[in-house]
Amino acid sequence: MGLAHLSVPRAPAARGTKAHERLESREERNSGSMADHPKEGNRFRAPDFTQLIDMASESVGGKILFATDDFFAPAENLIKSDPPIFKEHEYTEFGKWMDGWETRRKRTPGHDWCIIKLGIQGIIRGFDVDISYFLGNYAPRMSIQAANLEEDKLPEIPQRGIRTGAAAKPEEFEAIDELKSNGWNYLVPMAELKAREPGSSHNYFSISSQQRWTHIRLNIFPDGGIARLRVYGTGQKDWIATDPKETSDLAAIAYGGVCVGFSNAHFGHPNNMIGVGKAKSMADGWETARRLDRPPILENDENGILLIPGCEWAVFRLAHPGVITQIEVDTKYFKGNSPDNCKLDGCILTTQEEEDMIKEKWNLPAHKWKPLLPVTKLFPNQSHLFDSLTLELQDVITHARFTIAPDGGVSRLRLNGFPSSICLLRSREKPMMRFSVKPGFKANL
């Protein structure tokens, strides 16, 4: 695969990866269509879309804007990143402590609902409505609506504060009414929720909408509890609004970047590296198992690079084709298990070529890859900033392969550069290459 002195192992992908890759490929193929009605997923097996990012999670900036009632437990619990738990003997002054959103038993007309601002805005592929531990008090039915709202046109909504034991005040209803959420698009029409095992009662709903969404309205009928709401999908950036003088992280998961293949992910998925914000702990990064083929006694070459035959790798599809100008590799929290070195390569692939490479475990011919960063020494618990080897703006790529040797962990990988539609409009001495870009730009610039 042309990795200098590094050789790519033919290690099997981790469980769930192929499903993730097939899903992403289908998304590309189906990007021009939208179903009239959402399709309900299989409730009893986690579907492929659960391999995608939870766009509503508090860990990526998801936020509860409004809830009609939070009497037993506040709606903020819906978007916790951790799985729900149960404390058998714990009570509050309002009743049983529950790790979810639970409203009082409704004695007035109507039903309960809440509004969530997505932390990552983009295309929704599916929902997990989790009612774990709410066996005697879960909401029997629910529906989900969505909207794409412009941030600068949103009304001022009162801060929620501590909500347990409270219901929405008239001024909160008045402010939220400006969103006209009753008329939002239905992604999931009214559907029954089913309880299974106490600690595992997931209800899955797959979505085929291709629109970009920023806000979710969860309706429960008429009242009750839900432990978690997971909103799985892919980010989508408004590239038209990108400042041509500013670089963007072209691999960011919030913009639509995604890992489409890797050699090993024993302790953490490579998608963690392109996550939102700074890593919160070692668990919030990509970490591989220790390679069993490492030599008994290690030695360096003349440049201080370990002489080790193996390596681990991850391949990313960029959120948008573009030119990488700067690379950030952050090993924060990895103090005794960071890689010795890394390198980065890029290439241009069509959707069909990507699918073929997935089948071949990314055994891509060496001539396809362009070196963006040569084999470079890394250090523990440190942010490294490197200039890309790209010298000319026509070196556009769609995919990047990040390689570490011999193994270890990286918390964040940032691939900063310019989207291709901006680069191709810049003046240059050599003729520009021609290719199609994503919707929103003129094709074949």
Buried (B, 14 or more C-beta within 10 A) or exposed (E): BEBBEBBBBEBEBBEBBBBBBBBBBEBBEEEEEEEEEBEBBEBEEBBBBBBBBBBBBBBBBBBBBBBBBBBBBBBBBBBBBEEBEBEEEEEEEBBBBBBBBBBBEBEEEEBBBBBBBBBBBBBBBBBBBBBBBBEEBBBBBBBBBBBEBEEEEBEEBBEBEEBBBBBBEEEBEEBBEEBEBEEBEBBBEEBEBBBBEEEEBBBBBBBBBBBBBBBBBBBBBBBBBBBBBBBBBBBBBEBEEBEEEEBBBBBBBBBBBBBBBBBBBEBBBBBBBBBBEEBBEBEBBBBBEEBEEBEEEEEEEEEEBBEBBBBBBBBBBBBBBBBBBBBBBBBBBBEEBBBBBBBBBBBBBEBEBBBEBBEEBBEBEEEBBBBBBEBBBBEBBEBBEBEBBBEEBBBBBBBBBBBBBBBBBBBBBBBBBBBBBBBBEEEEEEEBEEBEBBEEBEEEB
